[in-house]
Amino acid sequence: MKKFALLLLILNFYFASAQVQWMTLEDAINAQKKVPKKIIIDFYADWCAPCKVMEKNTYNHPVIAKYLNEQYYAVKFNAEGKEDITLFGRTFTNPGYDENKRRNSLHELTQYMNVNAVPATVFLDEKGQPITILQGALTAKELEPYIPFIANDEFKKVASREQWQNYQKKFKSNIKD
């Protein structure tokens, strides 16, 4: 029985450490003022099945979660949510939000970040300015090369598709198939 309890404790620690430490966008922007890091935003919607798959299999993959927790401020943002957010000197809202609807209008911040569909992943620099957007559902293996590429400013050295393809060829994945 003690061995079983120990095993449960170890598994609990493993899975707890394999979870991304999500925060609000406002908290991430404020944290950047103290410790500059890039921000990754997961734009999702409650009804979106691919978003749920990404949450479970991509963001909670131990390799992805560890890297995001160490190198980024990670933000989950409901692309159709109703909360007001004050950033960049303005307040973003969702004036078309209706609690009685399953699907809602896009939040103004979602539109501001050029997110037209979910899931979408947006990377912001240390000053909160957009770097790039990845549209659609990604597996952990598909997302992995982007994380160090952006965190380590490698994207600033890539000016062509050929250079990006060379980066991808040289990239050594830490995710086992």
C-alpha positions as CSV (number, residue, x, y, z in Angstrom):
1,M,0.0,0.0,0.0
2,K,2.9,2.4,0.8
3,K,4.4,1.7,-2.6
4,F,1.1,2.4,-4.3
5,A,0.8,5.7,-2.4
6,L,4.4,6.7,-3.3
7,L,3.7,5.9,-7.0
8,L,0.5,8.1,-6.9
9,L,2.5,10.9,-5.3
10,I,5.2,10.7,-8.0
11,L,2.7,10.6,-10.8
12,N,0.8,13.5,-9.3
13,F,4.0,15.5,-9.2
14,Y,4.9,14.6,-12.8
15,F,1.5,15.6,-14.1
16,A,1.4,18.8,-12.1
17,S,4.7,19.8,-13.4
18,A,3.5,19.0,-17.0
19,Q,0.9,21.7,-16.9
20,V,1.3,25.2,-18.2
21,Q,1.0,27.9,-15.6
22,W,-1.6,30.1,-17.4
23,M,-2.2,33.7,-16.5
24,T,-4.3,36.5,-17.7
25,L,-3.0,38.8,-20.5
26,E,-3.0,41.8,-18.1
27,D,-1.0,39.8,-15.5
28,A,1.5,38.7,-18.2
29,I,2.0,42.3,-19.4
30,N,2.5,43.4,-15.8
31,A,5.0,40.5,-15.2
32,Q,7.0,41.6,-18.2
33,K,7.7,44.9,-16.5
34,K,9.5,43.1,-13.7
35,V,11.0,40.1,-15.7
36,P,10.9,40.6,-19.5
37,K,9.8,37.4,-21.3
38,K,7.8,36.8,-24.4
39,I,4.1,36.0,-24.2
40,I,2.3,33.1,-25.9
41,I,-1.4,33.4,-26.1
42,D,-3.7,30.5,-26.8
43,F,-6.9,31.9,-28.4
44,Y,-9.7,29.4,-27.9
45,A,-13.5,29.1,-27.7
46,D,-15.5,27.0,-25.3
47,W,-17.3,25.1,-28.2
48,C,-14.0,24.5,-30.1
49,A,-13.1,20.7,-30.2
50,P,-9.6,21.3,-31.7
51,C,-8.9,23.8,-29.0
52,K,-9.7,21.2,-26.3
53,V,-7.4,18.7,-28.1
54,M,-4.6,21.3,-28.1
55,E,-5.1,22.0,-24.4
56,K,-4.9,18.3,-23.5
57,N,-2.3,17.0,-25.9
58,T,-0.2,20.0,-27.1
59,Y,0.0,22.4,-24.2
60,N,0.0,19.7,-21.5
61,H,2.8,17.7,-23.2
62,P,5.6,17.7,-20.7
63,V,8.2,19.1,-23.1
64,I,5.9,21.9,-24.3
65,A,4.7,22.8,-20.8
66,K,8.2,22.9,-19.3
67,Y,9.5,25.1,-22.0
68,L,6.5,27.5,-21.9
69,N,6.7,27.7,-18.1
70,E,10.4,28.6,-18.2
71,Q,10.6,30.8,-21.3
72,Y,7.2,32.5,-21.7
73,Y,4.3,34.0,-19.9
74,A,1.5,31.8,-21.1
75,V,-2.0,33.2,-21.6
76,K,-5.3,31.5,-22.4
77,F,-7.8,33.9,-24.0
78,N,-11.4,33.1,-24.8
79,A,-11.7,34.6,-28.3
80,E,-15.5,35.0,-27.7
81,G,-15.3,36.0,-24.0
82,K,-17.1,38.9,-22.4
83,E,-14.4,40.3,-20.1
84,D,-13.1,43.8,-20.5
85,I,-9.3,44.1,-21.0
86,T,-7.3,47.3,-20.8
87,L,-4.1,47.1,-22.7
88,F,-2.0,49.4,-24.9
89,G,-3.8,52.4,-23.6
90,R,-7.3,51.2,-24.6
91,T,-10.1,49.0,-23.4
92,F,-11.1,45.9,-25.4
93,T,-14.6,44.5,-25.0
94,N,-17.0,42.2,-26.7
95,P,-20.1,44.4,-27.3
96,G,-21.8,41.6,-29.2
97,Y,-21.5,39.0,-26.4
98,D,-24.8,37.2,-25.6
99,E,-24.8,34.7,-22.7
100,N,-27.7,32.8,-24.4
101,K,-25.6,31.9,-27.5
102,R,-23.3,28.9,-27.8
103,R,-21.1,30.8,-30.2
104,N,-20.5,34.5,-29.8
105,S,-19.0,37.4,-31.7
106,L,-15.2,37.8,-31.6
107,H,-13.8,39.8,-28.7
108,E,-12.2,43.1,-29.8
109,L,-8.8,42.0,-28.6
110,T,-9.1,38.8,-30.8
111,Q,-9.8,41.0,-33.8
112,Y,-6.9,43.4,-32.8
113,M,-4.5,40.5,-32.8
114,N,-5.8,39.4,-36.3
115,V,-7.2,36.2,-35.0
116,N,-10.0,35.2,-37.4
117,A,-10.5,31.6,-36.2
118,V,-9.7,29.3,-33.3
119,P,-7.5,27.7,-32.2
120,A,-4.8,30.3,-32.8
121,T,-1.5,30.9,-31.1
122,V,0.0,34.4,-30.9
123,F,3.5,35.3,-29.8
124,L,4.2,38.7,-28.3
125,D,7.6,40.2,-27.7
126,E,8.9,41.5,-24.3
127,K,7.1,44.8,-24.9
128,G,3.8,43.1,-25.6
129,Q,3.9,43.7,-29.4
130,P,2.9,40.9,-31.8
131,I,5.6,38.8,-33.4
132,T,3.6,36.2,-35.3
133,I,0.4,34.1,-35.3
134,L,0.0,30.4,-35.9
135,Q,-3.5,29.5,-37.1
136,G,-5.1,26.2,-36.5
137,A,-4.6,23.2,-34.3
138,L,-1.0,22.1,-33.7
139,T,0.4,18.9,-32.2
140,A,3.1,19.2,-29.6
141,K,5.7,18.1,-32.3
142,E,4.4,20.8,-34.7
143,L,4.5,23.6,-32.1
144,E,7.8,22.6,-30.5
145,P,10.2,24.2,-33.1
146,Y,8.5,27.6,-32.8
147,I,8.9,27.9,-29.1
148,P,12.8,28.2,-28.9
149,F,12.8,29.8,-32.4
150,I,10.8,32.8,-31.0
151,A,12.1,32.7,-27.3
152,N,15.7,32.9,-28.4
153,D,15.1,35.5,-31.1
154,E,16.1,33.2,-33.9
155,F,13.1,34.6,-35.9
156,K,15.1,37.8,-36.3
157,K,17.7,36.0,-38.3
158,V,15.3,34.3,-40.7
159,A,14.3,36.4,-43.8
160,S,13.2,33.7,-46.2
161,R,11.3,30.4,-46.4
162,E,14.5,28.6,-47.3
163,Q,16.1,29.8,-44.0
164,W,13.0,28.7,-42.1
165,Q,13.2,25.3,-43.7
166,N,16.9,25.0,-42.9
167,Y,16.1,25.9,-39.2
168,Q,13.4,23.1,-39.2
169,K,15.8,20.6,-40.7
170,K,18.4,21.3,-38.0
171,F,16.0,21.4,-35.2
172,K,16.3,18.5,-32.7
173,S,13.0,17.6,-31.2
174,N,12.8,16.5,-27.6
175,I,9.5,14.9,-28.2
176,K,9.5,11.1,-28.7
177,D,7.0,9.7,-31.2
